[in-house]
Amino acid sequence: MTDSNLSAIGTGGAHGRCLRITELVSEVWRTRAQHISQRLDILLGAVAVASLIRHPHTDGHAVADLWEQGDDELLHDRLHLVWAMRWIEQPYLTQAAAPLRAWLHDEEMAPETARAIRAVIATALRAGILHLTGSEDPARRDTADLLGTVLTYMRAPGDKQKRGEYYTPPCTADLIGHMLYQWVAAAAAYPSRDLLPPNGASIADPCGGTGGLLRTAAQQIRRLGGNPADYRWYCTDINPLAAACSAANAITWGLANNRGTNVLIHCGDTLHDDGTAHELPVLREVLALHRLARRAGTLQAAANHLLAAA
């Protein structure tokens, strides 16, 4: 990674913890996964699984020990179980995150790959990922974008020129959100729900990357006393991995309502694609299957089948 990319991420607070976790898991990946070092989908998928683990204690050492135990088949089952649990809770967003988990079913996991994945997840847990994403309260999980940090850290130097990928650094996104918050708050003596947009208002980023600006918007909504799940969120990015990361992040940051109907994630070119027109039928289809499975009492079986077929 270049020094400019490193400095752009920021080194304080939650972002500093993100950077530390990223440095550690990236080093593990480079040393343990030399045979597939370019497979960022597998690395990001492993980090995404770690970020989707909820645990009452922030000390992740015991959880890391658990992930290091067992054979490769047990590891596969645990990875699948984490995604299946999230599909039960948020089926559309889990579906939209498919590039982060497709490898789990599309190819046989080599022993050395399993060891690398196990090491990445355990390293992230021991480095404090549960401080960032382990709480059951989504308001305590919106402080940072770990997946975006890993993607920025690990992407090839030529991606900026190849795809025009210029992601907003987390510290810059926070500054934008803070300035907006201060400007709005200046209109009153204290933050008030009256300053919030009406429920159902849309918040969109047509070049969203992993969703960093949406995270900042969600933070400001919470600071004003609102609930991000009361709004509609739209994120588009041309990079499939970035779009998938934004879907996993939307789960972590608590953007979706209980029905999962208010967030759309689209992978495409904003200048040429109508993301809403593309994703709405997908959303309806996934939610219809989810409703049928719920009525039949077969949510877990449906999750297993659909995730394996995706």
C-alpha positions in Angstrom: 0.0 0.0 0.0 1.2 3.5 -0.8 1.9 6.1 2.0 -0.8 8.3 0.5 -3.4 5.7 0.8 -2.3 5.0 4.3 -2.5 8.6 5.4 -5.8 9.1 3.7 -7.5 6.5 6.0 -6.7 8.3 9.2 -5.2 7.1 12.4 -7.4 8.2 15.3 -10.2 6.6 17.2 -12.3 4.0 15.5 -10.5 4.7 12.2 -7.2 4.0 13.9 -8.5 0.7 15.2 -9.8 -0.1 11.7 -6.3 0.6 10.3 -4.6 -1.5 12.9 -7.0 -4.5 12.2 -6.4 -4.0 8.5 -2.7 -4.0 8.8 -2.8 -7.2 10.8 -5.2 -9.1 8.7 -3.4 -8.0 5.5 -0.1 -9.2 6.8 -1.7 -12.5 7.7 -3.2 -12.8 4.3 0.1 -12.0 2.6 2.0 -14.6 4.6 -0.7 -17.4 4.9 -2.4 -17.0 1.5 0.4 -16.5 -1.0 -1.3 -19.0 -3.3 -4.4 -16.8 -3.6 -3.0 -13.4 -2.4 -4.9 -11.6 -5.2 -8.3 -13.1 -4.2 -9.7 -10.0 -2.4 -13.1 -11.5 -2.5 -12.0 -14.2 -0.1 -10.1 -11.9 2.2 -13.0 -9.4 2.3 -15.4 -12.3 2.8 -13.5 -13.5 5.8 -13.4 -9.9 7.3 -17.1 -9.5 6.5 -17.9 -12.7 8.5 -15.9 -11.4 11.5 -17.8 -8.1 11.2 -21.1 -9.8 11.2 -20.5 -11.7 14.5 -22.4 -10.2 17.4 -21.1 -10.9 20.9 -21.8 -9.4 24.3 -18.1 -9.1 25.2 -15.7 -6.9 23.2 -12.7 -9.1 24.1 -12.5 -11.3 21.1 -9.8 -13.7 22.3 -12.2 -16.5 23.4 -14.2 -16.2 20.2 -11.0 -16.3 18.2 -9.9 -19.4 20.0 -13.2 -21.0 19.0 -12.8 -20.1 15.3 -9.3 -21.6 15.3 -10.6 -25.0 16.5 -12.1 -27.7 14.4 -11.4 -29.0 10.9 -12.0 -27.4 7.5 -15.5 -28.8 7.2 -16.4 -27.1 10.5 -14.9 -23.8 9.3 -17.0 -24.1 6.2 -20.2 -24.7 8.3 -19.4 -21.8 10.5 -18.9 -19.4 7.6 -22.1 -20.5 6.1 -24.0 -20.2 9.4 -23.0 -16.6 9.8 -24.3 -15.7 6.4 -27.4 -17.8 6.9 -28.3 -16.0 10.1 -27.9 -12.7 8.4 -30.1 -13.9 5.5 -32.8 -14.7 8.0 -32.6 -11.2 9.4 -31.9 -9.2 6.2 -32.3 -11.4 3.1 -31.9 -8.7 0.4 -28.8 -7.2 1.8 -27.3 -10.7 2.3 -28.1 -11.4 -1.3 -26.5 -8.2 -2.4 -23.3 -9.1 -0.5 -23.0 -12.3 -2.7 -19.6 -11.5 -4.1 -18.2 -11.7 -0.6 -19.4 -15.3 -0.1 -19.8 -16.8 -3.6 -16.4 -18.5 -3.3 -17.7 -20.4 -0.3 -19.9 -22.5 -2.6 -18.3 -22.1 -6.1 -15.1 -23.8 -5.3 -13.6 -26.4 -3.0 -11.7 -24.9 -0.2 -8.1 -26.0 -0.2 -6.5 -26.7 3.2 -4.1 -23.8 2.9 -7.0 -21.5 2.0 -8.9 -22.6 5.1 -5.9 -22.0 7.3 -5.6 -18.4 5.9 -9.3 -17.7 6.4 -9.2 -19.1 9.9 -6.2 -16.9 10.7 -7.7 -13.7 9.2 -10.9 -14.1 11.3 -9.0 -15.0 14.5 -6.6 -12.0 14.0 -9.5 -9.6 13.4 -11.2 -10.8 16.6 -8.1 -10.6 18.7 -7.3 -7.1 17.3 -10.6 -5.7 18.5 -13.2 -6.0 15.7 -15.9 -6.7 18.3 -15.3 -3.1 19.7 -16.4 -1.9 16.3 -19.1 -4.3 15.1 -19.9 -6.8 17.8 -22.7 -5.0 19.7 -26.3 -5.9 19.2 -27.0 -2.1 19.2 -26.5 -0.8 15.6 -25.9 2.7 17.0 -22.6 1.3 18.5 -21.6 -0.3 15.2 -21.6 2.8 12.9 -18.3 4.3 14.0 -16.1 3.0 11.1 -16.0 1.3 7.8 -13.6 -1.7 8.2 -14.4 -3.3 4.9 -13.7 -0.1 3.1 -10.4 0.3 4.9 -9.4 -3.2 3.9 -10.4 -2.7 0.3 -8.6 0.6 0.1 -5.5 -0.9 1.7 -5.3 -4.0 -0.4 -6.5 -2.8 -3.9 -4.1 -2.8 -6.8 -2.4 0.6 -7.4 -3.8 0.8 -10.9 -7.5 0.5 -9.9 -7.8 4.3 -9.5 -6.9 4.9 -13.1 -8.6 1.7 -14.4 -12.0 2.3 -12.9 -11.9 5.8 -11.6 -12.1 4.6 -8.1 -11.4 7.5 -5.8 -13.0 6.6 -2.5 -13.8 9.3 0.1 -11.4 8.7 3.1 -13.3 8.0 6.3 -11.8 11.0 8.0 -13.1 13.2 5.2 -16.5 11.6 5.2 -16.7 12.2 9.0 -15.7 15.9 8.5 -18.4 16.4 5.8 -21.0 14.8 8.1 -19.8 16.9 11.1 -19.9 20.1 9.2 -23.4 19.4 8.0 -24.4 18.5 11.5 -23.0 21.7 12.9 -24.7 23.7 10.2 -28.0 22.2 10.9 -27.6 22.3 14.7 -26.8 26.1 14.4 -30.4 26.6 13.4 -31.5 25.7 16.9 -30.1 25.8 20.4 -29.8 22.1 20.5 -30.2 19.1 18.2 -33.9 18.4 17.6 -35.9 15.8 15.7 -37.6 18.8 14.1 -34.4 19.3 12.1 -34.5 15.8 10.6 -35.8 15.1 7.1 -39.2 13.5 7.2 -39.4 9.7 7.6 -39.2 8.0 4.3 -36.9 10.6 2.8 -34.2 9.2 0.4 -30.4 9.4 1.0 -28.4 8.2 -1.9 -24.8 8.0 -3.1 -24.5 7.3 -6.8 -20.7 6.5 -6.5 -21.0 5.0 -3.0 -17.9 2.7 -2.8 -18.4 0.7 0.4 -20.9 3.2 1.8 -18.7 5.5 3.8 -20.8 8.7 3.3 -24.0 6.8 4.1 -22.4 5.7 7.4 -21.7 9.3 8.2 -25.3 10.3 7.3 -26.6 7.5 9.6 -24.5 8.8 12.4 -25.8 12.3 12.1 -29.4 11.1 12.0 -28.8 9.2 15.2 -27.2 12.3 16.8 -30.3 14.3 15.9 -32.5 11.6 17.6 -33.6 9.8 14.5 -33.4 6.2 13.3 -31.7 5.5 10.0 -34.1 2.6 9.5 -36.8 5.2 9.0 -35.2 6.4 5.7 -34.6 5.1 2.3 -31.0 4.4 1.4 -29.5 3.9 -2.1 -25.9 3.0 -2.9 -24.4 2.3 -6.3 -20.8 1.5 -7.2 -19.2 0.1 -10.3 -16.9 -2.3 -8.4 -18.7 -5.5 -7.4 -16.7 -6.0 -4.3 -17.3 -2.4 -3.1 -21.0 -2.7 -3.7 -21.1 -6.1 -1.8 -19.1 -4.5 1.0 -21.7 -1.6 1.2 -24.4 -4.3 1.6 -22.6 -6.0 4.4 -22.0 -2.6 6.0 -25.6 -1.7 5.7 -26.4 -4.7 7.9 -23.7 -3.8 10.4 -24.7 -0.1 10.5 -28.4 -0.8 11.0 -29.6 1.0 7.9 -32.4 -1.4 7.1 -35.8 -1.7 8.8 -37.1 -5.0 10.1 -38.6 -5.8 6.7 -35.5 -4.9 4.8 -37.4 -2.8 2.3 -35.7 0.5 2.6 -32.1 -0.2 1.3 -31.1 -0.8 -2.3 -27.6 -1.7 -3.3 -26.7 -1.7 -7.0 -23.5 -2.6 -8.8 -23.3 -0.7 -12.0 -22.4 2.6 -13.8 -24.5 5.4 -12.5 -24.2 7.3 -15.7 -25.8 4.5 -17.7 -27.7 2.2 -15.3 -31.0 2.7 -13.5 -30.1 1.0 -10.2 -33.5 1.3 -8.7 -35.2 -0.3 -11.7 -32.7 -3.1 -11.6 -32.8 -3.8 -7.9 -36.5 -3.4 -7.0 -37.5 -6.6 -8.7 -34.6 -8.4 -7.0 -35.7 -7.0 -3.6 -39.3 -8.1 -4.2 -38.3 -11.6 -5.2 -35.9 -12.1 -2.3 -38.5 -10.8 0.2 -41.2 -13.0 -1.3 -39.1 -16.1 -0.9 -38.3 -15.0 2.7 -42.0 -14.6 3.5 -42.8 -18.0 2.0 -40.1 -19.6 4.1 -41.2 -17.9 7.2 -44.8 -19.1 6.8 -43.6 -22.6 6.1 -41.3 -22.5 9.2 -38.3 -23.3 7.0 -36.3 -20.2 7.2 -33.0 -21.9 8.0 -33.5 -24.5 5.3 -34.4 -21.8 2.8 -31.3 -19.7 3.8 -29.1 -22.8 3.3 -30.5 -23.5 -0.1 -30.6 -20.0 -1.4 -27.1 -19.1 -0.2 -25.7 -22.2 -1.8 -27.4 -21.4 -5.1 -26.5 -17.7 -5.2 
